[in-house]
Amino acid sequence: MIDVLYFAWVRERIGLPKEKIETGAATVADLVEELRAREERYAVAFADLSALRVAVDQELTEFDASLEGAREVAFFPPMTGG
């Protein structure tokens, strides 16, 4: 079981701030594919991965990152300075 958090427009498109997911995904990319297959709202939110950033257990990482032992994955748009 893993906590998946959604921020900003990702949360708006999916309609949830977070959820617990039972997954067999080995990487973040595998998890994204599982989510895309769930419902249209996930497919829309994850349509363009270049517009997303991901953190595993609160560490910024890439979509090929392993989920082994991970407790939390967060998806959010790139941060802008200001």
VENKAKA-V765158 format. One record per residue. RES is the residue in one small letter. PSI is psi in radians with two decimals (NA if undefined). OMEGA is omega as a letter, one per 40 degrees, with the letter a starting at -180 (999 if undefined). D_CENTER is the distance of its C-alpha to the mean C-alpha in Angstrom with 1 decimal. Layout:
{{RES	PSI	OMEGA	D_CENTER} {RES	PSI	OMEGA	D_CENTER}}
//
This chain:
{{m	2.33	a	14.2} {i	2.49	i	11.0} {d	2.25	i	9.7} {v	2.15	a	6.3} {l	2.47	i	6.8} {y	2.35	a	6.7} {f	2.68	i	9.4} {a	-2.31	a	12.2} {w	-0.37	i	12.3} {v	-0.80	i	8.7} {r	-0.73	a	10.1} {e	-0.73	a	13.4} {r	-0.66	a	12.5} {i	-0.55	i	10.8} {g	0.19	i	13.5} {l	2.52	i	12.0} {p	-0.53	i	11.2} {k	2.84	i	9.8} {e	2.74	i	10.6} {k	2.31	a	11.8} {i	2.34	i	11.1} {e	2.08	a	13.7} {t	2.62	i	12.5} {g	0.20	a	14.6} {a	2.37	i	12.0} {a	-0.50	a	13.5} {t	2.95	i	10.9} {v	-0.73	i	7.2} {a	-0.69	i	8.7} {d	-0.72	i	10.3} {l	-0.76	i	7.5} {v	-0.74	i	6.3} {e	-0.71	i	10.1} {e	-0.75	a	10.5} {l	-0.77	i	8.4} {r	-0.62	a	10.3} {a	-0.26	a	13.4} {r	-1.04	a	13.3} {e	2.87	a	14.5} {e	-0.69	a	15.2} {r	-0.59	i	13.1} {y	-0.72	i	9.8} {a	-0.71	i	11.7} {v	-0.80	a	12.6} {a	-0.60	a	9.4} {f	0.38	a	8.1} {a	-0.65	a	11.8} {d	1.62	a	12.1} {l	-0.36	i	9.7} {s	-0.28	i	12.6} {a	0.17	a	11.9} {l	2.67	i	8.5} {r	2.77	a	8.2} {v	2.53	i	6.2} {a	2.39	i	8.1} {v	2.15	a	9.1} {d	0.79	i	11.7} {q	0.40	i	12.1} {e	2.16	i	12.9} {l	2.32	a	11.7} {t	-2.98	a	11.2} {e	2.96	a	10.8} {f	-0.26	i	9.0} {d	0.11	a	12.1} {a	2.50	i	11.8} {s	2.56	i	13.0} {l	0.11	a	11.5} {e	2.13	i	15.2} {g	0.00	a	16.0} {a	2.52	i	12.6} {r	-0.39	a	12.6} {e	2.42	i	9.4} {v	2.30	i	5.9} {a	2.41	i	5.2} {f	2.35	a	4.0} {f	2.75	i	7.6} {p	2.81	i	10.5} {p	2.50	i	13.0} {m	2.54	i	15.4} {t	2.57	i	19.0} {g	2.89	i	22.0} {g	NA	999	24.7}}
//
